């Protein structure tokens, strides 16, 4: 390696690692603020909190690494241009491409490392992170009760509108669905205007005291006619206490790993296998729905070889078949047809929601697959955006380069977010959504590299004003000729 290559690479690496550490620290702080509610007040060891942050950090790399490459490239090449080092290189016959050669090899190495990191480290960290979060959430079930949604607490599902008190022990508008080991379903419902959680650190029993409420219990009848009446028992109470055993919740193994169904936990080979399986299942569901709807029409058993020869019969059939039947029989046919149509519509509506969820799930797995390739390619593209841009603006340091890098990266990032959200809904293909922001940056990198190589400015304003100047000059000459 020549002295010039060593100098350029050393300057770039110093800035690269400094920027990467700073940005990673900023994003980790954001993570702490984002998940502070899950970590605070649960008597967690400092080691567990560090382990949580360690597991969560790898998923930040797809954000931090492209921004680091873009910002470092602008800063490094901006310093070279600002200190007239590029002018000295060009006077010695060294072009911009020659100066970027050692850094290009380094970026290719970083891209390959990023691909391996995205395929191996990030899925493993996601697997560890989700399992640790699930286990932390079970440490104290009283703190897991969220407002406005149903929360699973062992033998009950509970929903509250509002929590208050120093420890959120007072509850407003409580709805409880009690589970029964003998029958599945929500047959017992308890509603109360107020509730209170009473417990002790020395006891594994948590008492839920409900006040001013009603107790509903659906009675299961053995006869079909009795079930149609939907009998139930209702009682009013001023105070009702439910005791919950927390011994099973507090004995949580934080290293236990039970959850492995997230799309972010899988490698490329596993994603390909899962996508193939989901695609096959989705197609079978669609084909099964089409066969079911076709069978409902009764076209299979319809006799299509009828050829009436009587002209009166043909004339009657042109007016419909209902006039051929008695009114009572015709009304039965209409009711039967309406029933079949309503049944088909209900089947389509229920299947539509099911197939929509299946399509979203399949799209998420396809997006996760392409994201592993995009990360490596984005590192290369953003380098060829940042390096010539720094040479053009001729400004180093953390001022203008930081502003330009953040604006470019936010544009890149937001385009990717909007495209991926659209892909999950099925508006565009997952492939296009994942690659869209990178493909938009690719021509920008080509244009900037060309302009930096040919010593042109950031924007060619002369090319815009040249046709206007020609028109004005031509009009001036024509005016002079008219006067002469």
Kinemage of the C-alpha trace (Angstrom):
@kinemage 1
@onewidth
@group {chain A} dominant
@subgroup {mainchain}
@vectorlist {calphas} color= white
{ca unk a 1} P 0.000 0.000 0.000
{ca unk a 2} L 1.374 3.363 -1.021
{ca unk a 3} L 1.813 6.264 1.375
{ca unk a 4} L -1.111 8.197 -0.159
{ca unk a 5} L -3.495 5.235 0.162
{ca unk a 6} L -2.383 4.701 3.744
{ca unk a 7} L -2.905 8.363 4.565
{ca unk a 8} L -6.413 8.496 3.042
{ca unk a 9} L -7.457 5.210 4.668
{ca unk a 10} L -6.117 6.245 8.080
{ca unk a 11} L -7.925 9.591 7.934
{ca unk a 12} L -11.150 7.868 6.947
{ca unk a 13} L -10.915 5.142 9.614
{ca unk a 14} L -10.329 7.623 12.440
{ca unk a 15} L -13.462 9.547 11.513
{ca unk a 16} L -15.432 6.368 10.745
{ca unk a 17} L -14.993 4.712 14.134
{ca unk a 18} L -15.515 7.991 16.025
{ca unk a 19} L -18.774 8.723 14.204
{ca unk a 20} L -19.968 5.117 14.538
{ca unk a 21} L -19.431 5.083 18.315
{ca unk a 22} L -21.133 8.465 18.774
{ca unk a 23} L -24.161 7.535 16.655
{ca unk a 24} L -24.482 4.120 18.302
{ca unk a 25} L -24.399 5.768 21.720
{ca unk a 26} L -27.152 8.208 20.666
{ca unk a 27} L -29.387 5.421 19.341
{ca unk a 28} L -28.799 3.279 22.444
{ca unk a 29} L -29.891 6.222 24.609
{ca unk a 30} L -33.014 6.447 22.484
{ca unk a 31} L -33.597 2.751 23.125
{ca unk a 32} L -33.318 3.293 26.877
{ca unk a 33} L -35.945 6.021 26.761
{ca unk a 34} L -38.165 3.880 24.534
{ca unk a 35} L -38.142 0.841 26.832
{ca unk a 36} L -37.688 2.545 30.199
{ca unk a 37} L -41.218 1.487 31.148
{ca unk a 38} L -40.295 -2.180 30.764
{ca unk a 39} L -37.099 -1.911 32.806
{ca unk a 40} L -37.860 0.539 35.588
{ca unk a 41} L -39.304 -0.590 38.903
{ca unk a 42} L -38.900 -4.328 38.390
{ca unk a 43} L -35.883 -4.965 40.622
{ca unk a 44} L -33.741 -5.997 37.660
{ca unk a 45} L -30.042 -6.593 38.091
{ca unk a 46} L -27.662 -4.236 36.293
{ca unk a 47} L -26.395 -7.250 34.359
{ca unk a 48} L -29.895 -7.950 33.025
{ca unk a 49} L -30.260 -4.341 31.845
{ca unk a 50} L -26.866 -4.487 30.120
{ca unk a 51} L -27.856 -7.780 28.527
{ca unk a 52} L -31.084 -6.204 27.271
{ca unk a 53} L -29.169 -3.309 25.674
{ca unk a 54} L -26.584 -5.706 24.249
{ca unk a 55} L -29.282 -7.806 22.590
{ca unk a 56} L -31.070 -4.732 21.265
{ca unk a 57} L -27.967 -2.958 19.886
{ca unk a 58} L -27.404 -5.139 16.769
{ca unk a 59} L -30.770 -4.151 15.294
{ca unk a 60} L -29.547 -0.530 15.353
{ca unk a 61} L -26.680 -1.302 12.965
{ca unk a 62} L -28.860 -1.068 9.785
{ca unk a 63} L -29.591 2.529 10.838
{ca unk a 64} L -26.212 3.536 12.230
{ca unk a 65} L -23.870 1.993 9.651
{ca unk a 66} L -25.254 3.660 6.455
{ca unk a 67} L -25.463 7.025 8.229
{ca unk a 68} L -21.891 6.585 9.497
{ca unk a 69} L -20.559 5.846 6.013
{ca unk a 70} L -22.405 8.796 4.499
{ca unk a 71} L -21.320 11.282 7.183
{ca unk a 72} L -17.722 10.029 7.326
{ca unk a 73} L -17.350 10.229 3.557
{ca unk a 74} L -18.622 13.810 3.433
{ca unk a 75} L -16.448 14.891 6.360
{ca unk a 76} L -13.243 13.191 5.186
{ca unk a 77} L -13.368 14.270 1.552
{ca unk a 78} L -14.640 17.698 2.591
{ca unk a 79} L -11.517 18.109 4.736
{ca unk a 80} L -9.302 17.034 1.848
{ca unk a 81} L -10.913 19.569 -0.459
{ca unk a 82} L -10.991 22.364 2.139
{ca unk a 83} L -7.270 21.946 2.895
{ca unk a 84} L -6.416 21.863 -0.852
{ca unk a 85} L -5.136 18.309 -0.543
{ca unk a 86} L -7.222 17.263 -3.528
{ca unk a 87} L -5.748 20.138 -5.524
{ca unk a 88} L -2.275 18.818 -4.697
{ca unk a 89} L -3.300 15.296 -5.707
{ca unk a 90} L -4.726 16.487 -9.015
{ca unk a 91} L -1.601 18.530 -9.748
{ca unk a 92} L 0.362 15.291 -9.280
{ca unk a 93} L -1.939 13.534 -11.756
{ca unk a 94} L -3.990 11.624 -9.157
{ca unk a 95} L -7.702 11.578 -9.977
{ca unk a 96} L -10.599 11.306 -7.553
{ca unk a 97} L -11.180 7.651 -8.490
{ca unk a 98} L -7.526 6.876 -7.748
{ca unk a 99} L -7.782 8.609 -4.373
{ca unk a 100} L -10.927 6.594 -3.545
{ca unk a 101} L -9.376 3.231 -4.469
{ca unk a 102} L -8.239 2.164 -1.002
{ca unk a 103} L -11.489 3.363 0.564
{ca unk a 104} L -13.510 1.508 -2.058
{ca unk a 105} L -11.846 -1.745 -1.040
{ca unk a 106} L -12.546 -0.938 2.604
{ca unk a 107} L -16.227 -0.187 1.895
{ca unk a 108} L -16.563 -3.464 -0.026
{ca unk a 109} L -15.170 -5.250 3.013
{ca unk a 110} L -17.599 -3.380 5.279
{ca unk a 111} L -20.503 -4.290 2.966
{ca unk a 112} L -19.618 -7.986 3.053
{ca unk a 113} L -19.290 -7.827 6.839
{ca unk a 114} L -22.627 -6.012 7.082
{ca unk a 115} L -24.314 -8.729 5.038
{ca unk a 116} L -22.925 -11.493 7.288
{ca unk a 117} L -23.872 -9.429 10.343
{ca unk a 118} L -27.445 -8.965 9.109
{ca unk a 119} L -27.775 -12.655 8.279
{ca unk a 120} L -26.301 -14.104 11.463
{ca unk a 121} L -25.887 -11.658 14.352
{ca unk a 122} L -29.084 -9.588 14.034
{ca unk a 123} L -31.444 -12.634 13.943
{ca unk a 124} L -29.711 -14.172 16.960
{ca unk a 125} L -29.867 -10.870 18.870
{ca unk a 126} L -33.534 -10.398 17.946
{ca unk a 127} L -34.265 -13.898 19.229
{ca unk a 128} L -32.528 -13.167 22.532
{ca unk a 129} L -34.061 -9.687 22.833
{ca unk a 130} L -37.689 -10.741 22.347
{ca unk a 131} L -37.393 -13.682 24.726
{ca unk a 132} L -35.778 -11.496 27.394
{ca unk a 133} L -38.498 -8.850 27.012
{ca unk a 134} L -41.233 -11.482 27.335
{ca unk a 135} L -39.651 -12.839 30.487
{ca unk a 136} L -39.146 -9.375 32.007
{ca unk a 137} L -42.811 -8.567 31.376
{ca unk a 138} L -43.808 -11.572 33.527
{ca unk a 139} L -41.765 -10.566 36.568
{ca unk a 140} L -44.559 -8.478 38.087
{ca unk a 141} L -47.980 -9.054 36.491
{ca unk a 142} L -49.511 -6.139 38.430
{ca unk a 143} L -47.349 -3.803 36.350
{ca unk a 144} L -48.289 -5.505 33.088
{ca unk a 145} L -51.877 -4.213 33.246
{ca unk a 146} L -52.087 -1.642 30.471
{ca unk a 147} L -54.944 0.792 30.149
{ca unk a 148} L -57.556 0.255 27.464
{ca unk a 149} L -56.599 -3.299 26.423
{ca unk a 150} L -57.135 -6.819 27.759
{ca unk a 151} L -54.212 -8.214 29.772
{ca unk a 152} L -53.664 -11.919 30.393
{ca unk a 153} L -53.022 -12.589 34.085
{ca unk a 154} L -53.141 -16.347 34.485
{ca unk a 155} L -56.752 -17.310 35.189
{ca unk a 156} L -58.290 -13.987 34.108
{ca unk a 157} L -58.200 -11.481 31.275
{ca unk a 158} L -58.553 -7.973 32.660
{ca unk a 159} L -59.162 -4.598 31.055
{ca unk a 160} L -59.192 -1.228 32.846
{ca unk a 161} L -59.924 2.260 31.532
{ca unk a 162} L -57.635 4.105 33.913
{ca unk a 163} L -55.078 3.471 36.664
{ca unk a 164} L -54.222 5.860 39.482
{ca unk a 165} L -52.436 5.971 42.822
{ca unk a 166} L -48.768 5.970 43.765
{ca unk a 167} L -48.330 2.394 42.534
{ca unk a 168} L -51.198 2.400 40.000
{ca unk a 169} L -53.169 0.241 42.424
{ca unk a 170} L -56.544 1.960 41.884
{ca unk a 171} L -58.480 0.866 38.785
{ca unk a 172} L -61.455 2.433 36.997
{ca unk a 173} L -64.138 0.585 34.950
{ca unk a 174} L -62.823 -2.961 35.253
{ca unk a 175} L -63.900 -5.759 32.897
{ca unk a 176} L -62.763 -9.322 33.635
{ca unk a 177} L -63.175 -12.518 31.637
{ca unk a 178} L -62.631 -15.521 33.899
{ca unk a 179} L -61.150 -18.668 32.403
{ca unk a 180} L -62.488 -22.111 33.255
{ca unk a 181} L -60.517 -25.359 32.987
{ca unk a 182} L -63.735 -27.245 32.170
{ca unk a 183} L -64.841 -25.179 29.179
{ca unk a 184} L -63.139 -22.826 26.750
{ca unk a 185} L -64.600 -19.425 26.010
{ca unk a 186} L -65.675 -16.237 27.793
{ca unk a 187} L -68.683 -17.557 29.698
{ca unk a 188} L -68.050 -15.615 32.921
{ca unk a 189} L -67.796 -11.831 32.802
{ca unk a 190} L -67.310 -9.489 35.761
{ca unk a 191} L -67.797 -5.738 35.484
{ca unk a 192} L -67.010 -3.230 38.232
{ca unk a 193} L -66.835 0.539 38.395
{ca unk a 194} L -63.774 0.513 40.681
{ca unk a 195} L -61.014 -1.864 41.671
{ca unk a 196} L -57.945 -2.001 43.842
{ca unk a 197} L -54.814 -4.158 43.748
{ca unk a 198} L -53.617 -5.164 47.205
{ca unk a 199} L -50.425 -7.141 47.650
{ca unk a 200} L -47.262 -7.498 49.663
{ca unk a 201} L -43.650 -8.127 48.776
{ca unk a 202} L -43.633 -10.940 51.377
{ca unk a 203} L -46.544 -12.776 49.772
{ca unk a 204} L -47.107 -14.398 46.408
{ca unk a 205} L -50.846 -13.617 46.595
{ca unk a 206} L -52.165 -10.517 44.802
{ca unk a 207} L -55.723 -9.542 45.765
{ca unk a 208} L -57.946 -7.726 43.302
{ca unk a 209} L -60.805 -6.048 45.189
{ca unk a 210} L -63.727 -5.029 42.958
{ca unk a 211} L -66.472 -2.630 44.055
{ca unk a 212} L -69.965 -1.836 42.711
{ca unk a 213} L -70.191 -4.360 39.934
{ca unk a 214} L -72.076 -7.210 38.316
{ca unk a 215} L -71.259 -10.869 37.815
{ca unk a 216} L -72.508 -12.544 34.617
{ca unk a 217} L -72.324 -16.290 34.080
{ca unk a 218} L -73.639 -17.933 30.919
{ca unk a 219} L -75.405 -21.230 31.619
{ca unk a 220} L -74.676 -24.076 29.229
{ca unk a 221} L -77.822 -26.105 28.542
{ca unk a 222} L -77.680 -29.720 27.434
{ca unk a 223} L -80.643 -29.434 25.053
{ca unk a 224} L -80.407 -27.571 21.733
{ca unk a 225} L -83.673 -25.735 22.413
{ca unk a 226} L -82.335 -24.582 25.768
{ca unk a 227} L -79.123 -23.257 24.187
{ca unk a 228} L -81.170 -21.157 21.767
{ca unk a 229} L -82.659 -19.284 24.726
{ca unk a 230} L -79.117 -18.344 25.860
{ca unk a 231} L -79.782 -18.534 29.602
{ca unk a 232} L -77.454 -16.729 32.023
{ca unk a 233} L -77.171 -15.829 35.698
{ca unk a 234} L -76.578 -12.275 36.894
{ca unk a 235} L -75.769 -10.981 40.351
{ca unk a 236} L -74.821 -7.617 41.830
{ca unk a 237} L -72.069 -7.097 44.391
{ca unk a 238} L -70.770 -4.211 46.453
{ca unk a 239} L -67.387 -5.832 46.961
{ca unk a 240} L -65.842 -8.899 45.355
{ca unk a 241} L -62.287 -10.189 45.859
{ca unk a 242} L -60.197 -12.245 43.436
{ca unk a 243} L -56.956 -13.734 44.717
{ca unk a 244} L -54.216 -14.473 42.179
{ca unk a 245} L -51.208 -16.675 42.886
{ca unk a 246} L -48.067 -14.931 41.603
{ca unk a 247} L -45.594 -17.632 42.539
{ca unk a 248} L -45.480 -18.865 38.980
{ca unk a 249} L -44.956 -15.344 37.640
{ca unk a 250} L -42.195 -14.339 40.031
{ca unk a 251} L -40.204 -17.496 39.374
{ca unk a 252} L -39.325 -16.415 35.857
{ca unk a 253} L -36.171 -17.688 34.199
{ca unk a 254} L -34.823 -14.675 32.289
{ca unk a 255} L -32.655 -16.969 30.171
{ca unk a 256} L -35.582 -19.111 29.023
{ca unk a 257} L -36.182 -19.005 25.255
{ca unk a 258} L -39.617 -19.946 23.992
{ca unk a 259} L -40.467 -17.440 21.262
{ca unk a 260} L -39.068 -18.060 17.789
{ca unk a 261} L -41.737 -17.031 15.293
{ca unk a 262} L -40.637 -13.487 14.412
{ca unk a 263} L -39.543 -12.716 10.855
{ca unk a 264} L -36.542 -10.786 12.195
{ca unk a 265} L -35.195 -13.906 13.935
{ca unk a 266} L -34.559 -15.913 10.773
{ca unk a 267} L -31.578 -16.249 8.456
{ca unk a 268} L -31.811 -16.143 4.668
{ca unk a 269} L -32.132 -19.914 4.287
{ca unk a 270} L -34.832 -20.023 6.972
{ca unk a 271} L -36.651 -17.058 5.440
{ca unk a 272} L -36.674 -18.700 2.007
{ca unk a 273} L -38.101 -21.880 3.491
{ca unk a 274} L -40.724 -19.977 5.497
{ca unk a 275} L -41.748 -17.818 2.531
{ca unk a 276} L -42.128 -20.909 0.358
{ca unk a 277} L -44.264 -22.587 3.023
{ca unk a 278} L -46.449 -19.510 3.571
{ca unk a 279} L -46.874 -18.962 -0.174
{ca unk a 280} L -48.005 -22.550 -0.660
{ca unk a 281} L -50.414 -22.288 2.269
{ca unk a 282} L -51.776 -18.961 1.005
{ca unk a 283} L -52.371 -20.308 -2.506
{ca unk a 284} L -54.094 -23.382 -1.094
{ca unk a 285} L -56.381 -21.165 0.984
{ca unk a 286} L -57.332 -19.109 -2.072
{ca unk a 287} L -57.952 -22.199 -4.192
{ca unk a 288} L -59.985 -23.798 -1.393
{ca unk a 289} L -62.142 -20.668 -1.137
{ca unk a 290} L -62.759 -20.648 -4.888
{ca unk a 291} L -63.723 -24.343 -4.843
{ca unk a 292} L -66.041 -23.771 -1.895
{ca unk a 293} L -67.803 -20.848 -3.576
{ca unk a 294} L -68.121 -22.793 -6.824
{ca unk a 295} L -69.653 -25.744 -4.968
{ca unk a 296} L -72.189 -23.393 -3.347
{ca unk a 297} L -73.497 -22.360 -6.773
{ca unk a 298} L -74.650 -25.896 -7.564
{ca unk a 299} L -73.332 -25.674 -11.129
{ca unk a 300} L -71.819 -29.153 -10.852
{ca unk a 301} L -75.212 -30.803 -10.463
{ca unk a 302} L -77.001 -28.521 -12.925
{ca unk a 303} L -78.313 -30.219 -16.042
{ca unk a 304} L -77.075 -28.075 -18.905
{ca unk a 305} L -78.389 -30.288 -21.751
{ca unk a 306} L -82.009 -29.148 -21.548
{ca unk a 307} L -83.256 -28.016 -24.947
{ca unk a 308} L -86.934 -27.059 -24.814
{ca unk a 309} L -88.668 -27.231 -28.183
{ca unk a 310} L -92.034 -25.843 -27.152
{ca unk a 311} L -92.174 -22.164 -28.140
{ca unk a 312} L -94.422 -21.315 -25.202
{ca unk a 313} L -91.934 -22.858 -22.805
{ca unk a 314} L -89.097 -20.918 -24.414
{ca unk a 315} L -91.115 -17.697 -24.118
{ca unk a 316} L -91.832 -18.414 -20.447
{ca unk a 317} L -88.152 -19.103 -19.736
{ca unk a 318} L -87.226 -15.738 -21.245
{ca unk a 319} L -89.332 -14.104 -18.546
{ca unk a 320} L -87.678 -16.173 -15.784
{ca unk a 321} L -88.389 -19.466 -14.097
{ca unk a 322} L -90.298 -18.137 -11.070
{ca unk a 323} L -93.601 -17.679 -12.991
{ca unk a 324} L -93.524 -21.444 -13.655
{ca unk a 325} L -93.997 -22.154 -9.928
{ca unk a 326} L -96.760 -21.494 -7.483
{ca unk a 327} L -96.289 -18.344 -5.351
{ca unk a 328} L -95.468 -20.289 -2.181
{ca unk a 329} L -92.922 -22.464 -3.980
{ca unk a 330} L -91.436 -19.408 -5.729
{ca unk a 331} L -90.986 -17.619 -2.380
{ca unk a 332} L -89.202 -20.679 -1.019
{ca unk a 333} L -86.827 -20.608 -3.993
{ca unk a 334} L -86.125 -16.901 -3.427
{ca unk a 335} L -85.464 -17.408 0.290
{ca unk a 336} L -83.155 -20.320 -0.471
{ca unk a 337} L -81.243 -18.243 -3.017
{ca unk a 338} L -80.926 -15.318 -0.624
{ca unk a 339} L -79.670 -17.668 2.076
{ca unk a 340} L -77.024 -19.065 -0.249
{ca unk a 341} L -75.960 -15.568 -1.296
{ca unk a 342} L -75.750 -14.320 2.300
{ca unk a 343} L -73.772 -17.409 3.272
{ca unk a 344} L -71.372 -16.879 0.381
{ca unk a 345} L -70.932 -13.185 1.292
{ca unk a 346} L -70.269 -14.076 4.946
{ca unk a 347} L -67.713 -16.689 3.879
{ca unk a 348} L -65.958 -14.215 1.589
{ca unk a 349} L -65.865 -11.517 4.291
{ca unk a 350} L -64.426 -13.838 6.915
{ca unk a 351} L -61.884 -15.282 4.502
{ca unk a 352} L -60.985 -11.821 3.251
{ca unk a 353} L -59.789 -10.754 6.702
{ca unk a 354} L -57.943 -14.041 7.160
{ca unk a 355} L -56.230 -13.829 3.771
{ca unk a 356} L -55.340 -10.164 4.351
{ca unk a 357} L -53.542 -11.066 7.575
{ca unk a 358} L -51.801 -13.975 5.850
{ca unk a 359} L -50.670 -11.673 3.012
{ca unk a 360} L -49.307 -9.121 5.510
{ca unk a 361} L -47.392 -11.834 7.315
{ca unk a 362} L -45.953 -13.131 4.052
{ca unk a 363} L -44.963 -9.590 2.993
{ca unk a 364} L -43.119 -9.042 6.293
{ca unk a 365} L -41.033 -12.161 5.739
{ca unk a 366} L -40.194 -11.089 2.173
{ca unk a 367} L -39.211 -7.611 3.384
{ca unk a 368} L -36.965 -9.148 6.058
{ca unk a 369} L -35.295 -11.275 3.370
{ca unk a 370} L -34.467 -8.369 1.046
{ca unk a 371} L -33.338 -6.104 3.902
{ca unk a 372} L -30.309 -8.334 4.466
{ca unk a 373} L -29.107 -7.700 0.903
{ca unk a 374} L -30.074 -4.013 0.900
{ca unk a 375} L -27.878 -3.183 3.902
{ca unk a 376} L -24.713 -4.292 2.096
{ca unk a 377} L -25.635 -2.527 -1.151
{ca unk a 378} L -26.668 0.669 0.668
{ca unk a 379} L -23.217 0.970 2.252
{ca unk a 380} L -21.598 1.067 -1.201
{ca unk a 381} L -24.155 3.480 -2.701
{ca unk a 382} L -24.026 5.953 0.196
{ca unk a 383} L -20.225 5.963 0.067
{ca unk a 384} L -20.334 7.032 -3.577
{ca unk a 385} L -22.870 9.694 -2.603
{ca unk a 386} L -20.905 11.067 0.358
{ca unk a 387} L -17.340 10.994 -0.991
{ca unk a 388} L -17.894 13.096 -4.174
{ca unk a 389} L -20.354 15.326 -2.298
{ca unk a 390} L -17.644 16.152 0.248
{ca unk a 391} L -15.189 16.906 -2.543
{ca unk a 392} L -17.724 19.233 -4.176
{ca unk a 393} L -18.852 21.220 -1.120
{ca unk a 394} L -15.208 21.517 0.094
{ca unk a 395} L -16.188 21.751 3.722
{ca unk a 396} L -15.094 19.397 6.508
{ca unk a 397} L -15.860 19.161 10.203
{ca unk a 398} L -19.198 18.612 11.937
{ca unk a 399} L -21.103 21.641 10.638
{ca unk a 400} L -22.375 21.666 7.065
{ca unk a 401} L -21.410 18.014 6.382
{ca unk a 402} L -23.521 16.919 9.365
{ca unk a 403} L -26.547 18.869 8.129
{ca unk a 404} L -26.261 17.548 4.568
{ca unk a 405} L -25.671 13.968 5.731
{ca unk a 406} L -28.693 14.011 8.058
{ca unk a 407} L -30.955 15.495 5.365
{ca unk a 408} L -29.853 12.893 2.819
{ca unk a 409} L -30.167 10.043 5.294
{ca unk a 410} L -33.601 11.157 6.517
{ca unk a 411} L -34.775 11.270 2.902
{ca unk a 412} L -33.316 7.807 2.324
{ca unk a 413} L -34.773 6.440 5.566
{ca unk a 414} L -38.277 7.912 5.241
{ca unk a 415} L -38.648 6.712 1.670
{ca unk a 416} L -37.756 3.235 2.906
{ca unk a 417} L -40.241 3.394 5.804
{ca unk a 418} L -43.154 4.589 3.664
{ca unk a 419} L -42.382 2.024 0.975
{ca unk a 420} L -42.181 -0.858 3.480
{ca unk a 421} L -45.452 0.152 5.121
{ca unk a 422} L -47.087 0.178 1.698
{ca unk a 423} L -45.581 -3.234 0.937
{ca unk a 424} L -47.013 -4.722 4.142
{ca unk a 425} L -50.454 -3.576 3.041
{ca unk a 426} L -49.885 -5.092 -0.399
{ca unk a 427} L -49.836 -1.786 -2.291
{ca unk a 428} L -46.412 -2.419 -3.849
{ca unk a 429} L -44.197 -5.473 -4.003
{ca unk a 430} L -41.886 -6.164 -1.041
{ca unk a 431} L -38.887 -6.322 -3.382
{ca unk a 432} L -39.470 -2.840 -4.800
{ca unk a 433} L -40.305 -1.382 -1.390
{ca unk a 434} L -37.099 -2.661 0.183
{ca unk a 435} L -34.825 -1.549 -2.653
{ca unk a 436} L -36.611 1.715 -3.553
{ca unk a 437} L -34.642 4.155 -1.365
{ca unk a 438} L -31.307 2.608 -2.376
{ca unk a 439} L -32.226 2.650 -6.067
{ca unk a 440} L -33.142 6.340 -5.763
{ca unk a 441} L -29.744 7.109 -4.217
{ca unk a 442} L -27.862 5.146 -6.906
{ca unk a 443} L -28.269 7.680 -9.765
{ca unk a 444} L -27.501 10.484 -7.309
{ca unk a 445} L -24.191 8.799 -6.482
{ca unk a 446} L -23.377 8.383 -10.172
{ca unk a 447} L -24.162 12.035 -10.932
{ca unk a 448} L -22.159 13.348 -7.968
{ca unk a 449} L -19.173 11.139 -8.800
{ca unk a 450} L -19.208 12.409 -12.404
{ca unk a 451} L -19.465 16.074 -11.351
{ca unk a 452} L -16.693 15.712 -8.766
{ca unk a 453} L -14.429 13.991 -11.297
{ca unk a 454} L -14.964 16.719 -13.909
{ca unk a 455} L -14.532 19.544 -11.341
{ca unk a 456} L -18.101 20.764 -11.693
{ca unk a 457} L -20.154 22.358 -8.942
{ca unk a 458} L -22.966 20.795 -6.994
{ca unk a 459} L -25.580 22.250 -9.331
{ca unk a 460} L -24.963 23.235 -12.954
{ca unk a 461} L -26.738 26.598 -12.930
{ca unk a 462} L -24.895 27.670 -16.084
{ca unk a 463} L -26.582 24.888 -18.037
{ca unk a 464} L -29.961 26.210 -16.899
{ca unk a 465} L -29.309 29.853 -17.767
{ca unk a 466} L -27.395 29.262 -21.033
{ca unk a 467} L -30.537 28.772 -23.229
{ca unk a 468} L -32.072 31.917 -21.704
{ca unk a 469} L -28.918 33.900 -22.485
{ca unk a 470} L -28.991 32.684 -26.080
{ca unk a 471} L -32.626 33.733 -26.492
{ca unk a 472} L -31.938 37.182 -25.048
{ca unk a 473} L -28.892 37.631 -27.278
{ca unk a 474} L -30.854 36.540 -30.346
{ca unk a 475} L -33.691 38.934 -29.503
{ca unk a 476} L -31.194 41.776 -29.034
{ca unk a 477} L -29.589 41.099 -32.435
{ca unk a 478} L -33.000 40.973 -34.151
{ca unk a 479} L -33.958 44.282 -32.507
{ca unk a 480} L -30.805 45.959 -33.788
{ca unk a 481} L -31.394 44.626 -37.290
{ca unk a 482} L -34.919 46.079 -37.296
{ca unk a 483} L -33.579 49.509 -36.296
{ca unk a 484} L -30.980 49.388 -39.077
